[in-house]
Amino acid sequence: MSKVPLDVVTGTLYQLPVKTLLRYRCLSRPLCSIIDDPDFIKLQLNNSIATKSHLRLILKGLHLYSVELDSLDKAIPFNHYPESIWTGTEVFGSCNGLLALSNSDQDIALFNPATRQLFKLPVEYIDLPDKSCIRGFVFYGFGYDLVSDDYKVVRMVQFKKDEDDNLGCFVEYEVKVFSLKNRSWTRIKKLPNYLRFMFQFYFHLLHRRGYGVYVNGVVHWVSPRRPEFGIGNLIVAFDLGLEEFRLLPQPNYGAHEKDFVLDVGALEGHMCLMCNYDLVKVDVWMMKEYGLKESWSKMFSIDRCRSISSFRFLRPLICSNEDGGDKVLLEVNGEKLVWYDWKRKKLKTVKIDGGPDSFVACICVESLIPLDNGSHGIILKKLQEQKEKKTQCRKKRDDFLSKGFKLVL
């Protein structure tokens, strides 16, 4: 090691998968120091994102499943779950190798599947505006704050006057943000009026549309049309750095703006919109330069076919490395995955053995991002302790055998 230049060692290491790097930490102190270095962790992550390597597809059904993106052949259930992950756990966000999990609005955790490390957020109770109000729908968001190099969870709570209040627009929302770096929650006090009209019962309860989409340091939700208030589709954006709300500009849809249901997604690090026309056709738009209205362009349209009778829900996940990136992996209706070649307009269903019948899918890159101030995984520590324990037991056994018996000739 001492004869190999440091940049050569680093340049070789950051291309390796996380599982290998975690094993290499045990080889020597210099290697451990390199792999634990924050700059190396970012270098390894950025290389994986740029080369689209070490990617996994996470499927959330009754349980969590992991699928290698390169093969997409077999779903492997997460074994050795931390205690906080159980059947009802929801995945409401994925960013830089971390999954944001929720069992309830007060039981939230961050989980790194590659290192098996889990961090439970401190319980933050919901503050009712007054005793006459009840808690309504809860929106979630998770992402990376580019400004402060921090990971943040957003919890946005809608309130209702009573059980019969289906509109839920007469009481201001509560918005709180958790900072992983500071290990604390803060309340956002400056809230725009359009948040009051954000929740729509069927839209947000179907297909978990209350989970924000992260792009470029910002979490996004759709506020669907509210004809009764004269409000059109809105893309509500929360900037994790500024901790402020704003509206994201939308494309010029043309004359059919009122004829579709709008949804948001992310593809290749870009903001996407899905315009669903009466379940029979979906237009997918991509924002090439974030925040710039003129950069919106229609990526492709897809019509229902023999294998897909209706589009209740569609979301792009990732583009293929092959065929010039002309194929995109789509989650359709929470029931199937398909490769869609938008230039040839051909669909190919992906068959994954062992996967759930219904699911929510997200892309997760393997990373070394720590959740406990630099230590890479409780699991690894336990494994090391078990290894040391076995070594001690073996030594005691050998000592006993060598001293406790004498060979009689």
C-alpha positions in Angstrom: 0.0 0.0 0.0 2.8 2.4 0.9 4.3 2.1 -2.6 1.1 2.7 -4.5 0.2 6.4 -5.1 -2.8 7.5 -3.1 -4.7 8.9 -6.1 -4.3 5.5 -7.8 -5.7 3.7 -4.8 -8.6 6.1 -4.5 -9.3 6.0 -8.3 -9.6 2.2 -8.1 -11.6 2.1 -4.9 -14.4 4.5 -5.8 -15.4 2.3 -8.7 -16.1 -0.7 -6.5 -19.5 -1.6 -5.1 -20.3 -0.7 -1.6 -20.4 -4.3 -0.3 -16.8 -4.7 -1.4 -15.7 -1.4 0.1 -17.2 -2.3 3.4 -15.1 -5.5 3.5 -12.0 -3.6 2.5 -12.4 -1.3 5.6 -11.4 -4.3 7.7 -8.1 -4.9 5.8 -6.1 -2.0 7.2 -6.3 1.3 8.9 -5.2 3.3 5.8 -7.9 1.7 3.7 -10.5 2.3 6.4 -9.4 5.9 6.6 -9.7 6.4 2.8 -13.2 4.8 2.6 -14.5 6.7 5.6 -13.4 10.0 4.3 -16.4 12.3 3.4 -14.7 13.3 0.1 -14.3 9.7 -0.9 -17.9 9.0 0.0 -19.1 11.8 -2.3 -16.7 10.7 -5.0 -18.0 7.1 -5.0 -21.6 8.3 -5.0 -21.0 10.8 -7.9 -19.2 8.2 -9.9 -22.1 5.7 -9.5 -24.7 8.3 -10.5 -22.6 9.5 -13.5 -22.0 5.9 -14.8 -25.4 4.6 -13.7 -23.6 1.7 -11.9 -24.5 0.0 -8.6 -28.1 0.9 -9.0 -31.0 -1.1 -7.6 -34.7 -1.1 -8.0 -36.6 -1.0 -4.7 -40.1 -2.5 -4.8 -42.5 -1.8 -1.9 -45.3 -4.3 -1.6 -46.3 -5.8 1.7 -42.5 -6.0 2.2 -39.4 -4.4 0.7 -37.7 -6.0 -2.2 -34.4 -5.3 -4.0 -33.8 -6.0 -7.7 -30.5 -5.5 -9.5 -31.1 -3.0 -12.2 -28.7 -4.5 -14.7 -30.6 -7.8 -14.8 -34.1 -7.1 -13.5 -34.6 -10.8 -13.1 -35.1 -11.6 -9.4 -36.6 -9.7 -6.5 -34.8 -10.4 -3.2 -36.7 -9.5 0.0 -34.7 -7.4 2.5 -33.4 -9.8 5.1 -32.2 -8.9 8.6 -34.6 -5.9 8.8 -33.9 -3.3 11.5 -36.7 -3.5 14.1 -38.3 -0.3 12.8 -39.1 -1.8 9.3 -42.2 -4.0 9.2 -45.0 -4.9 6.9 -46.8 -1.5 7.0 -43.7 0.6 6.4 -43.9 3.0 3.5 -41.1 4.3 1.4 -41.8 8.0 0.7 -38.4 9.0 -0.8 -35.1 7.9 -2.2 -32.0 10.1 -2.5 -28.3 9.3 -2.8 -28.7 5.8 -1.5 -30.9 6.7 1.4 -34.5 5.6 1.8 -37.0 7.6 3.8 -39.4 5.4 5.6 -42.7 6.0 7.5 -44.7 3.8 9.8 -46.8 6.7 10.9 -46.6 10.5 10.9 -44.5 10.3 14.1 -42.5 7.1 13.3 -40.1 8.1 10.5 -36.7 6.8 9.7 -33.9 7.0 7.2 -32.4 3.8 6.0 -29.2 3.0 3.9 -29.9 -0.5 2.4 -26.3 -0.9 1.3 -24.8 -0.5 4.8 -28.0 -1.7 6.6 -27.8 1.4 8.8 -31.0 2.9 10.1 -31.6 6.2 11.9 -34.9 6.9 13.6 -36.0 10.5 13.6 -36.9 12.0 16.9 -40.7 12.0 17.5 -42.2 15.3 16.5 -45.9 15.6 17.5 -48.4 17.4 15.3 -49.7 20.7 16.8 -53.4 21.1 16.2 -54.4 24.7 15.4 -57.2 24.4 18.0 -59.2 21.7 19.8 -62.0 21.8 17.2 -59.7 20.8 14.3 -58.6 17.2 13.4 -55.7 16.0 11.5 -56.2 15.4 7.8 -53.9 14.2 5.1 -50.1 14.1 5.6 -47.7 15.0 2.8 -44.1 13.8 2.9 -40.9 14.8 1.1 -37.2 13.8 1.3 -34.1 15.0 -0.4 -30.6 16.5 -0.3 -30.0 20.2 0.6 -27.3 21.3 -1.9 -26.6 24.5 0.1 -25.8 23.1 3.5 -24.8 19.5 2.5 -27.6 18.1 4.5 -30.5 15.6 4.1 -33.9 16.8 5.1 -37.4 15.3 5.6 -40.5 17.4 5.0 -43.8 16.7 6.8 -46.7 18.8 5.7 -50.0 18.2 7.6 -53.5 19.2 6.4 -56.2 19.9 9.0 -59.9 19.7 8.8 -62.7 21.3 10.8 -64.4 17.9 11.3 -64.8 14.5 9.7 -67.3 16.0 7.2 -64.9 18.6 5.9 -63.7 17.1 2.7 -62.3 20.3 1.3 -59.8 21.0 4.1 -59.0 24.5 2.9 -60.2 26.6 5.9 -57.3 25.9 8.2 -53.6 26.6 7.5 -51.2 23.6 7.1 -48.5 22.7 9.5 -45.1 22.2 7.8 -42.0 20.9 9.7 -38.6 20.0 8.4 -36.1 17.6 9.9 -32.4 18.2 9.4 -30.1 15.1 9.6 -27.1 17.3 10.2 -28.7 19.1 13.2 -30.8 16.1 14.3 -33.8 18.4 14.9 -37.1 19.6 13.6 -38.0 23.2 12.7 -41.4 24.7 11.8 -41.9 26.6 8.6 -44.0 29.6 9.5 -44.2 31.5 6.2 -46.7 29.5 4.1 -48.4 30.5 0.8 -52.2 30.5 0.6 -52.3 28.0 -2.3 -51.3 25.2 0.2 -54.8 25.4 1.6 -56.2 24.1 -1.7 -53.6 21.4 -2.3 -55.3 18.3 -1.0 -57.8 16.4 -3.2 -59.1 13.2 -1.8 -59.0 10.8 -4.7 -55.9 12.2 -6.4 -53.6 12.0 -3.4 -54.9 8.8 -1.8 -54.4 6.9 -5.1 -50.8 5.7 -5.9 -49.3 7.6 -3.0 -49.2 10.9 -4.7 -48.7 12.7 -1.4 -45.0 11.6 -1.5 -42.9 14.4 -2.9 -40.6 14.1 -5.9 -37.0 15.3 -5.4 -35.1 17.1 -8.1 -32.2 19.5 -7.9 -32.4 20.3 -4.1 -36.2 20.8 -4.3 -39.2 18.5 -3.4 -42.3 18.7 -5.6 -46.0 17.8 -5.3 -48.9 18.4 -7.5 -51.8 20.5 -6.4 -54.5 19.3 -8.8 -57.2 21.4 -10.4 -59.9 22.9 -8.1 -62.6 24.0 -10.5 -64.8 25.1 -7.5 -62.2 27.7 -6.6 -61.1 28.5 -10.2 -57.6 27.1 -9.6 -55.7 25.1 -12.3 -53.0 22.5 -11.9 -50.1 23.7 -9.7 -46.6 22.2 -9.2 -45.8 23.1 -5.6 -42.0 23.2 -4.9 -40.3 23.3 -1.6 -36.6 24.5 -1.7 -34.7 22.5 0.9 -31.9 25.1 1.0 -34.0 28.2 1.4 -36.8 26.2 3.2 -39.3 28.2 1.2 -42.3 27.3 -1.1 -42.7 28.4 -4.7 -44.5 27.3 -7.8 -42.6 25.6 -10.6 -43.4 27.0 -14.1 -45.3 24.5 -16.4 -45.0 23.9 -20.1 -47.4 25.4 -22.7 -49.7 22.5 -23.0 -51.8 24.0 -25.7 -55.6 23.9 -25.9 -55.9 20.7 -23.9 -54.7 21.9 -20.5 -58.0 21.0 -18.8 -58.3 17.6 -20.4 -55.7 15.7 -18.3 -54.7 14.7 -14.8 -51.2 16.0 -14.0 -48.5 14.0 -12.1 -44.8 14.7 -11.3 -41.8 12.5 -11.5 -38.0 12.5 -11.9 -35.9 11.0 -14.7 -32.1 11.1 -15.1 -32.0 13.9 -12.6 -34.6 16.0 -14.5 -38.0 17.1 -13.6 -40.8 15.2 -15.4 -44.5 15.8 -15.9 -47.1 13.1 -16.8 -50.3 14.3 -18.4 -52.9 11.5 -18.2 -55.7 11.8 -20.8 -58.7 9.9 -19.5 -56.6 6.8 -18.8 -56.0 6.1 -22.5 -52.9 8.2 -23.3 -50.0 9.8 -21.3 -47.7 12.6 -22.4 -44.4 12.8 -20.6 -42.6 16.1 -20.5 -39.0 16.8 -19.3 -37.5 20.0 -18.0 -34.0 20.1 -19.4 -32.8 23.1 -17.4 -34.4 23.2 -13.9 -36.6 26.2 -13.3 -36.6 27.5 -16.8 -40.1 27.4 -18.4 -38.7 27.4 -22.0 -36.7 24.2 -21.3 -39.8 22.0 -21.1 -40.1 19.6 -24.0 -42.4 16.7 -24.7 -40.3 13.6 -24.3 -42.8 11.0 -25.6 -46.5 10.0 -25.7 -47.7 6.5 -24.9 -51.2 5.1 -25.8 -52.9 2.2 -24.2 -52.5 -1.1 -25.9 -53.3 -4.8 -25.6 -51.0 -5.4 -22.7 -52.0 -2.2 -20.9 -55.8 -1.6 -21.0 -55.7 1.7 -19.1 -53.2 4.1 -17.6 -54.4 4.7 -14.0 -50.9 5.6 -13.1 -47.6 5.9 -15.0 -44.2 7.1 -13.8 -40.8 6.9 -15.6 -37.9 5.4 -13.5 -34.7 5.4 -15.6 -33.4 5.3 -19.1 -31.5 2.3 -20.5 -27.8 2.5 -21.0 -28.3 0.6 -24.3 -29.8 1.7 -27.6 -28.7 5.3 -27.2 -30.9 5.7 -24.2 -34.1 5.4 -26.3 -35.7 3.0 -23.8 -37.2 4.1 -20.5 -38.3 1.9 -17.7 -41.9 2.7 -16.6 -43.9 1.8 -13.6 -47.5 1.2 -14.8 -50.6 1.1 -12.5 -48.4 -0.2 -9.6 -48.7 -3.6 -11.2 -46.0 -4.0 -13.8 -42.8 -2.7 -15.1 -42.2 -2.1 -18.9 -39.4 -1.0 -21.1 -40.8 1.5 -23.6 -38.8 2.4 -26.7 -40.3 5.8 -27.5 -38.7 6.1 -31.0 -40.1 2.7 -32.2 -43.1 3.0 -29.9 -42.7 -0.6 -28.6 -43.4 -1.9 -25.2 -41.8 -4.9 -23.5 -43.0 -6.2 -20.1 -40.4 -6.9 -17.5 -40.9 -10.2 -15.6 -39.3 -10.3 -12.2 -39.3 -13.5 -10.2 -40.4 -13.3 -6.6 -41.7 -9.8 -6.7 -45.0 -8.6 -5.2 -48.2 -8.4 -7.3 -48.7 -4.7 -6.6 -45.9 -2.3 -5.6 -44.4 1.1 -5.7 -41.0 1.3 -7.4 -38.0 3.6 -6.9 -34.4 3.7 -8.0 -31.8 3.5 -5.3 -28.0 3.9 -5.8 -25.7 2.1 -3.5 -23.8 4.6 -1.4 -21.7 4.9 1.8 -23.7 7.9 3.1 -23.5 7.5 6.9 -26.4 8.1 9.2 -24.6 8.0 12.6 -21.9 10.7 12.2 -19.5 8.7 10.2 -19.8 5.1 11.3 -20.7 2.8 8.4 -23.3 0.6 9.7 -24.4 -1.0 12.9 -24.6 -4.3 11.1 -20.9 -4.2 10.2 -20.0 -3.4 13.8 -22.0 -6.4 15.0 -20.3 -8.6 12.3 -16.9 -7.5 13.5 -17.9 -8.2 17.1 -19.1 -11.7 16.1 -15.9 -12.3 14.3 -13.8 -11.3 17.3 -16.0 -13.5 19.6 -15.5 -16.5 17.3 -11.7 -15.9 17.3 -11.7 -15.8 21.1 -13.7 -19.0 21.3 -11.4 -20.7 18.8 -8.4 -19.6 20.8 -9.9 -20.9 24.1 -10.7 -24.2 22.4 -7.2 -24.6 21.0 -5.7 -23.7 24.4 -7.9 -26.2 26.1 -7.0 -28.9 23.6 -3.3 -28.2 23.9 -3.2 -28.0 27.7 -6.1 -30.2 28.8 -5.0 -33.4 27.1 -1.6 -35.1 27.1 -0.8 -37.7 24.4 0.1 -41.0 26.0 2.4 -43.3 24.1 
